[in-house]
Amino acid sequence: MRHSVRLSDRKIILLVVDLFIILITTLFGLWIHARGFTTLTFNIPYLIDQIGWLILLSALWLISAYINGLYDPVRSATLDKIIMRLIQSGTIVMVGYLLIFFYAAPKVILPRGIVVYQVISGFVLISLWRILFYYLSGSSRFKRKILIIGAGWSGKTIAQAILKYASQQYQIVGFIDDDPALIKQLIDIPISGEDYSLDNLNPDAKDSQKFLVLGTSQELISNIVKLEVPEVILAITNDINTATFRSLMDCKELAIDITLMTELYEKLTGRIPVEHIGDNWFVSLPMDSAETSLFYAYVSRLFDIVSATIGLSILLPFFPIIALIMYLDSPGPIFYSQERVGKGGKKFHLHKLRTMVPNAEVRGIAQRAQQDDPRITRVGRWLRKFRLDEMPQLINILKGEMSAVGPRPERPSHLVELDEKVPFHRLRNAVKPGMAGWAVVNFGYIDDLESAKLRLQYDLYYVKHQSLMLDIIILFRTFGQVIMLKGR
């Protein structure tokens, strides 16, 4: 059977080669540095003396690349995305290095020019390597063949996710299904358009691919052997019949990888497919959260207090100017408070700078802000773009009602509706709400019930995978969105 590289193995390959290039380019920078001084010689004692900078630059590159999604198959799926994320990573490395250099390093040991040599040469070599890997991994020879067990809604959903997000990594060879009506039928999978879960199985897509239902579960092994398939995706959300179970056991005996649809969907989209969980809910939904960890709880709370204190100290000197401009543009209160629901369903008052006209909600009925909402003032629109309107929430963070990172808190009236209509929606309240969130950086704000369902998928992913590293990634991406004026 033909060997192929798993998605996780691709990440390891990228990481190892990136690290090798980073080490080579750092040595190149040190070599240029040594040549600039007659008293220095590029040799083993010199390298040992500079080992700290070698480790520092390597760590900065890898951390920056990880945060910017260079090891994420979705965020680095195209060449333009790869180059953009390399530019972002190089910029962070240069800024981070210079900050450390100016504030912590003796200038006689290492000139600031070394980071320029290293970043430029690293960017060029890693770009060439990534372009080569992109074309090699996208060829049919290196794509990983997969069979999807189940041609129903879940099977079509994961097929669409693969086509949209991982066509460079996977090659779908067909479906397996025990429904006699589907055998030898072509399944049409749209590439563009919304996900199936949001479009009731009938997305209006201009581009699509067709895949054949090759046979029943009893024919699974014969198709695996004939087509040299190393992995099957189990997209059956309810009880598995005896024939399918036996075929899966045969797969294990042949060392064929079996991947749950929900597991792969999480990796590709950063979401939990709540509408496709079925009997596998205990695998896909969070059984606990990182907040139950004593270490995470204390570190996270310490970070919240420090960051909120720094944020408020930076904001306060500018507040009188902001308040004056707000009042001149739209006379009325400067602050605006709303009742929101926090962790465990506990209610609190969320504070914001007012960005809408006074009495924006008719008869006090809760109403969501829409794109280009006419109630937003001229100054309020800019406050939202820079997300300055949310800065008073730093007070909520200091009080322990919110955290720097977490799901956005909902209003009680909206929460009642969403809890009734969206499965598992209450699980958003398993963690503290936050100013920045996984759903916000990946999706944005919700306007209606359908977008609330999609936001929930991102929020549950955060609850399930909550960690300090994920929090850092979210904060960096939030800062990037602020710089790009993507607030609303």
C-alpha positions as CSV (number, residue, x, y, z in Angstrom):
1,M,0.0,0.0,0.0
2,R,1.3,3.5,-0.9
3,H,2.6,5.4,2.0
4,S,1.4,9.0,2.5
5,V,2.0,11.7,5.0
6,R,-0.5,12.5,7.7
7,L,-1.7,16.0,8.4
8,S,0.2,16.0,11.8
9,D,3.3,14.7,10.0
10,R,3.2,17.5,7.6
11,K,3.4,20.0,10.5
12,I,6.4,18.2,11.9
13,I,8.2,18.3,8.5
14,L,7.5,22.0,8.2
15,L,8.7,22.6,11.8
16,V,11.9,20.6,11.4
17,V,12.9,22.2,8.1
18,D,12.0,25.7,9.3
19,L,14.1,25.2,12.3
20,F,17.1,24.0,10.2
21,I,16.8,27.1,7.9
22,I,16.5,29.4,10.9
23,L,19.7,27.9,12.4
24,I,21.5,28.3,9.1
25,T,20.4,31.9,8.6
26,T,21.3,32.7,12.2
27,L,24.7,31.3,11.6
28,F,24.9,33.4,8.5
29,G,24.1,36.5,10.5
30,L,26.7,35.7,13.1
31,W,29.3,35.1,10.3
32,I,28.6,38.6,8.9
33,H,28.9,40.0,12.4
34,A,32.3,38.3,12.9
35,R,33.6,39.6,9.6
36,G,32.8,43.1,10.6
37,F,35.3,43.0,13.5
38,T,39.0,42.3,13.2
39,T,39.1,41.0,16.8
40,L,36.4,38.3,16.2
41,T,36.9,34.9,14.4
42,F,34.0,32.8,13.2
43,N,34.9,29.5,15.0
44,I,33.5,27.1,17.7
45,P,34.5,29.3,20.7
46,Y,32.8,32.3,19.1
47,L,29.6,30.3,18.4
48,I,29.6,28.9,22.0
49,D,29.9,32.5,23.2
50,Q,26.9,33.5,21.0
51,I,24.7,30.4,21.7
52,G,22.2,32.4,23.6
53,W,21.4,34.6,20.6
54,L,21.2,31.5,18.4
55,I,18.5,30.0,20.7
56,L,16.7,33.3,21.1
57,L,16.3,34.0,17.4
58,S,15.3,30.4,16.7
59,A,12.7,30.5,19.5
60,L,11.3,33.9,18.3
61,W,10.9,32.6,14.7
62,L,9.2,29.4,15.7
63,I,6.8,31.1,18.2
64,S,6.0,33.8,15.8
65,A,5.4,31.3,12.9
66,Y,3.1,29.3,15.2
67,I,1.1,32.3,16.3
68,N,0.7,33.5,12.8
69,G,-0.6,30.2,11.6
70,L,2.3,28.9,9.5
71,Y,1.7,25.4,10.8
72,D,-2.1,25.7,10.3
73,P,-3.2,24.0,7.1
74,V,-6.2,26.3,6.8
75,R,-4.6,29.7,7.5
76,S,-1.6,28.8,5.2
77,A,-3.6,27.0,2.5
78,T,-2.5,29.3,-0.4
79,L,0.8,30.9,-1.5
80,D,-0.4,34.4,-0.8
81,K,-1.4,33.5,2.7
82,I,2.0,31.8,3.3
83,I,4.0,34.8,2.1
84,M,1.8,37.2,4.2
85,R,2.2,35.1,7.3
86,L,6.0,34.9,6.7
87,I,6.1,38.7,6.5
88,Q,4.1,39.0,9.7
89,S,6.4,36.5,11.5
90,G,9.6,38.2,10.3
91,T,8.3,41.6,11.5
92,I,7.5,40.2,15.0
93,V,10.9,38.6,15.2
94,M,12.6,41.8,14.3
95,V,10.6,44.0,16.7
96,G,10.9,41.4,19.5
97,Y,14.6,41.0,19.0
98,L,15.3,44.8,19.0
99,L,13.2,45.3,22.1
100,I,15.2,42.6,23.9
101,F,18.5,44.0,22.5
102,F,17.9,47.6,23.5
103,Y,16.5,46.8,27.0
104,A,18.4,43.8,28.1
105,A,21.5,43.1,26.0
106,P,25.0,44.7,26.2
107,K,25.5,46.4,22.8
108,V,29.1,45.3,22.6
109,I,28.1,41.7,22.4
110,L,25.8,41.8,19.4
111,P,24.9,44.6,17.0
112,R,21.3,45.2,16.1
113,G,22.1,44.6,12.4
114,I,22.3,40.8,12.9
115,V,18.5,40.5,13.1
116,V,18.2,42.2,9.7
117,Y,20.6,39.7,8.1
118,Q,18.8,36.8,9.7
119,V,15.3,37.9,9.0
120,I,15.9,38.8,5.4
121,S,17.8,35.6,4.6
122,G,15.4,33.5,6.7
123,F,12.4,35.0,4.9
124,V,13.9,34.3,1.5
125,L,14.9,30.7,2.2
126,I,11.8,29.7,4.1
127,S,9.6,31.3,1.4
128,L,11.4,29.1,-1.3
129,W,11.1,26.1,0.9
130,R,7.4,26.7,1.6
131,I,6.7,27.3,-2.1
132,L,8.4,24.0,-3.0
133,F,6.5,22.1,-0.3
134,Y,3.2,23.7,-1.4
135,Y,3.6,22.4,-5.0
136,L,5.0,19.0,-3.9
137,S,2.3,18.4,-1.3
138,G,-0.4,19.5,-3.7
139,S,0.5,16.9,-6.3
140,S,-1.6,13.7,-6.5
141,R,1.5,11.6,-5.6
142,F,1.8,13.2,-2.2
143,K,-1.8,13.8,-1.3
144,R,-3.3,11.5,1.3
145,K,-6.0,9.3,-0.1
146,I,-9.1,8.9,2.1
147,L,-12.5,7.1,2.0
148,I,-15.5,8.6,3.7
149,I,-17.8,6.1,5.5
150,G,-21.2,7.6,5.3
151,A,-22.6,9.6,2.4
152,G,-25.3,11.5,4.4
153,W,-25.3,15.0,5.8
154,S,-22.1,14.5,8.0
155,G,-20.2,12.8,5.2
156,K,-21.0,15.6,2.8
157,T,-20.1,18.2,5.4
158,I,-16.6,16.8,6.0
159,A,-16.1,16.3,2.2
160,Q,-16.9,20.0,1.7
161,A,-14.6,21.0,4.5
162,I,-11.8,19.0,3.0
163,L,-12.3,20.6,-0.5
164,K,-12.5,24.1,1.0
165,Y,-9.7,23.9,3.6
166,A,-7.4,20.9,2.8
167,S,-7.5,20.1,-0.9
168,Q,-3.7,20.4,-0.8
169,Q,-3.4,17.6,1.8
170,Y,-6.2,15.1,1.0
171,Q,-7.6,13.3,-2.0
172,I,-11.2,12.0,-1.6
173,V,-11.5,8.8,-3.5
174,G,-15.1,8.2,-2.8
175,F,-17.8,7.3,-0.2
176,I,-18.9,4.1,1.5
177,D,-22.6,3.8,2.4
178,D,-25.0,0.9,3.3
179,D,-28.0,2.7,1.7
180,P,-28.8,0.6,-1.4
181,A,-30.2,3.7,-3.2
182,L,-26.9,5.4,-3.0
183,I,-24.6,2.6,-4.3
184,K,-22.8,3.7,-7.5
185,Q,-24.4,7.1,-7.3
186,L,-22.4,10.4,-7.6
187,I,-22.5,12.7,-4.6
188,D,-22.2,16.4,-5.6
189,I,-20.1,18.4,-3.1
190,P,-19.9,22.2,-3.5
191,I,-16.6,23.8,-3.0
192,S,-17.7,27.4,-2.6
193,G,-20.6,28.7,-0.6
194,E,-21.6,28.3,3.0
195,D,-21.1,25.1,5.0
196,Y,-23.9,22.4,4.8
197,S,-24.7,23.0,8.5
198,L,-25.8,26.6,7.6
199,D,-27.4,25.9,4.2
200,N,-29.6,22.8,4.7
201,L,-27.7,20.6,2.3
202,N,-28.5,22.8,-0.7
203,P,-25.8,25.5,-1.0
204,D,-25.9,27.6,-4.2
205,A,-22.4,26.9,-5.2
206,K,-20.9,27.7,-8.6
207,D,-18.1,25.2,-8.3
208,S,-18.5,21.6,-7.1
209,Q,-17.0,18.1,-7.4
210,K,-18.7,14.7,-7.7
211,F,-17.6,11.6,-5.8
212,L,-18.8,8.0,-6.3
213,V,-20.4,5.9,-3.6
214,L,-18.1,2.9,-4.2
215,G,-20.1,0.3,-2.2
216,T,-21.3,-0.9,1.2
217,S,-19.3,-1.4,4.4
218,Q,-18.8,-5.0,3.4
219,E,-16.8,-3.8,0.4
220,L,-14.7,-1.3,2.4
221,I,-11.6,-3.4,2.7
222,S,-11.6,-4.4,-1.0
223,N,-11.8,-0.8,-2.0
224,I,-9.1,0.2,0.5
225,V,-6.7,-2.4,-1.0
226,K,-7.6,-1.7,-4.6
227,L,-7.3,2.1,-4.2
228,E,-4.4,2.0,-1.7
229,V,-6.2,4.1,0.9
230,P,-4.3,4.6,4.2
231,E,-7.1,6.4,6.1
232,V,-10.9,6.3,6.4
233,I,-13.1,9.1,7.8
234,L,-16.0,7.8,9.9
235,A,-18.9,10.2,9.2
236,I,-21.7,8.1,10.9
237,T,-23.1,10.0,13.9
238,N,-25.5,7.4,15.1
239,D,-25.2,3.7,16.0
240,I,-22.8,1.7,13.8
241,N,-24.3,-1.5,12.4
242,T,-22.5,-4.9,12.8
243,A,-21.2,-5.0,9.2
244,T,-19.6,-1.5,9.5
245,F,-18.1,-2.4,12.9
246,R,-16.5,-5.5,11.5
247,S,-15.1,-3.6,8.6
248,L,-13.6,-1.1,11.0
249,M,-12.0,-3.8,12.9
250,D,-10.5,-5.2,9.7
251,C,-9.1,-1.7,9.0
252,K,-7.4,-1.7,12.4
253,E,-5.8,-5.1,11.6
254,L,-4.5,-3.6,8.3
255,A,-3.1,-0.5,10.2
256,I,-5.5,1.7,8.4
257,D,-6.1,5.0,10.2
258,I,-9.7,5.6,11.3
259,T,-10.5,9.3,11.9
260,L,-13.8,10.6,13.3
261,M,-15.5,13.2,11.2
262,T,-15.8,15.6,14.1
263,E,-12.1,15.2,14.9
264,L,-11.0,16.1,11.4
265,Y,-13.5,18.9,11.1
266,E,-12.1,20.5,14.3
267,K,-8.6,20.4,12.9
268,L,-9.6,21.9,9.5
269,T,-12.0,24.6,10.7
270,G,-11.2,25.4,14.3
271,R,-14.8,24.7,15.1
272,I,-16.8,21.9,16.8
273,P,-19.6,20.6,14.4
274,V,-22.4,20.6,17.0
275,E,-25.0,19.6,14.4
276,H,-23.0,16.5,13.4
277,I,-22.1,15.2,16.9
278,G,-24.8,12.6,17.2
279,D,-23.8,9.7,19.5
280,N,-20.2,11.0,19.6
281,W,-21.0,14.0,21.8
282,F,-18.6,12.9,24.6
283,V,-15.7,13.0,22.1
284,S,-16.5,16.4,20.6
285,L,-17.8,18.4,23.5
286,P,-15.7,19.7,26.4
287,M,-16.0,17.4,29.5
288,D,-14.1,20.1,31.5
289,S,-12.2,23.3,30.8
290,A,-8.7,24.6,31.5
291,E,-10.2,26.9,34.2
292,T,-10.6,23.8,36.4
293,S,-6.8,23.6,36.4
294,L,-5.3,25.5,39.4
295,F,-2.2,26.5,37.5
296,Y,-4.2,28.0,34.5
297,A,-6.7,29.7,36.8
298,Y,-4.0,31.5,38.8
299,V,-1.8,32.4,35.8
300,S,-4.8,33.5,33.8
301,R,-6.1,35.7,36.6
302,L,-2.7,37.2,37.2
303,F,-2.4,38.0,33.5
304,D,-5.9,39.6,33.5
305,I,-5.0,41.8,36.4
306,V,-1.7,42.9,35.0
307,S,-3.0,43.5,31.4
308,A,-6.1,45.3,32.6
309,T,-4.0,47.6,34.9
310,I,-1.6,48.4,32.1
311,G,-4.5,49.0,29.6
312,L,-6.3,51.4,31.9
313,S,-3.1,53.3,32.7
314,I,-2.5,53.8,29.0
315,L,-6.2,54.7,28.3
316,L,-6.8,57.2,31.1
317,P,-4.6,60.1,29.8
318,F,-6.5,60.0,26.5
319,F,-9.9,59.6,28.0
320,P,-10.8,63.3,28.5
321,I,-10.0,63.9,24.8
322,I,-12.0,60.9,23.6
323,A,-14.9,61.9,25.9
324,L,-15.0,65.4,24.6
325,I,-15.0,64.3,21.0
326,M,-17.7,61.9,21.7
327,Y,-19.9,64.5,23.3
328,L,-19.4,67.1,20.6
329,D,-20.4,64.5,18.0
330,S,-23.4,63.1,19.9
331,P,-24.4,64.8,23.2
332,G,-25.3,62.3,25.8
333,P,-23.8,59.8,28.3
334,I,-20.1,58.8,27.6
335,F,-20.5,55.3,29.1
336,Y,-23.0,52.7,28.3
337,S,-23.8,49.6,30.4
338,Q,-25.6,46.5,29.6
339,E,-26.6,43.4,31.6
340,R,-24.8,40.4,30.4
341,V,-24.5,36.7,31.4
342,G,-21.1,35.4,32.6
343,K,-19.6,32.2,33.8
344,G,-22.2,29.8,35.3
345,G,-25.1,32.0,34.2
346,K,-24.1,34.8,36.7
347,K,-25.3,38.2,35.5
348,F,-23.1,41.4,35.5
349,H,-23.1,44.8,34.0
350,L,-20.7,45.2,31.0
351,H,-19.2,48.6,30.5
352,K,-18.6,50.3,27.1
353,L,-18.0,53.7,25.6
354,R,-21.3,54.7,24.0
355,T,-21.0,54.4,20.2
356,M,-24.7,54.8,19.3
357,V,-27.2,57.6,19.5
358,P,-28.9,57.9,23.0
359,N,-31.9,55.6,23.5
360,A,-30.9,53.6,20.4
361,E,-33.1,50.7,21.5
362,V,-36.8,51.4,20.9
363,R,-38.9,50.8,24.1
364,G,-35.8,49.2,25.6
365,I,-36.1,46.0,23.5
366,A,-32.7,44.3,23.0
367,Q,-31.5,44.7,19.4
368,R,-28.3,43.4,17.9
369,A,-26.0,45.8,16.1
370,Q,-26.0,45.2,12.4
371,Q,-23.4,45.9,9.7
372,D,-23.4,49.6,8.9
373,D,-26.0,50.2,11.7
374,P,-27.5,53.7,11.2
375,R,-27.7,54.1,15.0
376,I,-23.9,54.3,15.3
377,T,-22.5,57.8,15.5
378,R,-19.6,59.0,13.4
379,V,-17.1,59.0,16.3
380,G,-18.6,55.7,17.5
381,R,-17.8,54.0,14.1
382,W,-14.1,54.8,14.6
383,L,-14.2,53.8,18.2
384,R,-15.5,50.4,17.1
385,K,-12.9,50.0,14.3
386,F,-10.1,50.4,16.9
387,R,-12.2,48.6,19.5
388,L,-11.7,51.5,21.9
389,D,-15.4,51.2,22.8
390,E,-14.6,48.0,24.7
391,M,-11.7,49.4,26.8
392,P,-14.0,50.1,29.8
393,Q,-14.4,46.3,30.0
394,L,-11.0,46.3,31.6
395,I,-12.9,47.3,34.8
396,N,-15.0,44.1,34.4
397,I,-11.7,42.2,34.0
398,L,-10.3,43.7,37.2
399,K,-13.5,42.8,39.1
400,G,-13.2,39.2,37.9
401,E,-16.4,39.2,35.9
402,M,-14.6,38.8,32.6
403,S,-11.2,37.6,31.3
404,A,-8.9,39.0,28.6
405,V,-9.9,36.0,26.4
406,G,-13.1,34.0,26.2
407,P,-16.5,33.9,24.5
408,R,-18.3,37.2,24.1
409,P,-20.9,37.6,26.9
410,E,-24.6,37.5,25.7
411,R,-27.5,39.6,26.9
412,P,-30.0,37.6,29.0
413,S,-32.9,38.1,26.6
414,H,-30.8,36.9,23.6
415,L,-29.4,34.0,25.7
416,V,-32.9,32.6,26.4
417,E,-33.7,32.5,22.7
418,L,-30.3,31.0,21.7
419,D,-30.4,28.4,24.5
420,E,-33.8,27.2,23.2
421,K,-32.9,27.1,19.5
422,V,-29.2,26.3,19.3
423,P,-28.0,22.9,20.7
424,F,-25.4,23.0,23.5
425,H,-25.4,26.8,23.5
426,R,-25.4,26.9,27.3
427,L,-21.9,25.4,27.3
428,R,-20.5,28.9,26.3
429,N,-21.1,29.8,30.0
430,A,-18.7,27.1,31.2
431,V,-15.8,29.7,31.1
432,K,-15.5,33.4,31.8
433,P,-16.5,35.7,29.0
434,G,-13.7,37.7,27.4
435,M,-12.9,40.9,25.6
436,A,-11.1,38.9,22.8
437,G,-12.4,35.5,21.6
438,W,-11.7,32.7,19.2
439,A,-15.1,33.2,17.6
440,V,-14.4,37.0,17.1
441,V,-11.0,36.6,15.5
442,N,-12.2,33.8,13.2
443,F,-15.8,34.8,12.4
444,G,-16.7,38.2,13.9
445,Y,-20.0,39.3,15.5
446,I,-23.4,37.6,15.1
447,D,-26.4,39.2,13.4
448,D,-28.9,36.4,13.4
449,L,-29.7,32.8,14.6
450,E,-27.6,31.2,11.8
451,S,-24.5,33.2,12.6
452,A,-25.1,32.4,16.3
453,K,-24.9,28.7,15.5
454,L,-21.6,29.2,13.7
455,R,-20.2,31.3,16.5
456,L,-21.1,28.6,19.0
457,Q,-18.9,26.1,17.0
458,Y,-15.9,28.4,17.5
459,D,-16.8,29.1,21.2
460,L,-17.0,25.4,22.0
461,Y,-13.7,24.8,20.3
462,Y,-12.2,27.4,22.6
463,V,-13.8,25.8,25.7
464,K,-12.5,22.4,24.7
465,H,-9.0,23.5,23.8
466,Q,-8.6,26.4,26.3
467,S,-4.9,27.0,27.1
468,L,-2.4,29.7,27.7
469,M,-1.0,29.2,24.2
470,L,-4.4,29.5,22.6
471,D,-5.1,32.7,24.6
472,I,-1.8,34.2,23.4
473,I,-2.7,33.3,19.8
474,I,-6.1,34.9,20.1
475,L,-4.6,38.1,21.6
476,F,-2.0,38.4,18.9
477,R,-4.7,37.9,16.2
478,T,-6.9,40.4,17.9
479,F,-4.2,43.0,17.9
480,G,-3.7,42.3,14.2
481,Q,-7.3,42.9,13.5
482,V,-7.2,46.2,15.4
483,I,-4.2,47.3,13.3
484,M,-6.2,46.4,10.2
485,L,-9.3,48.3,11.5
486,K,-11.5,45.2,11.4
487,G,-13.6,46.1,14.4
488,R,-17.3,46.6,13.9
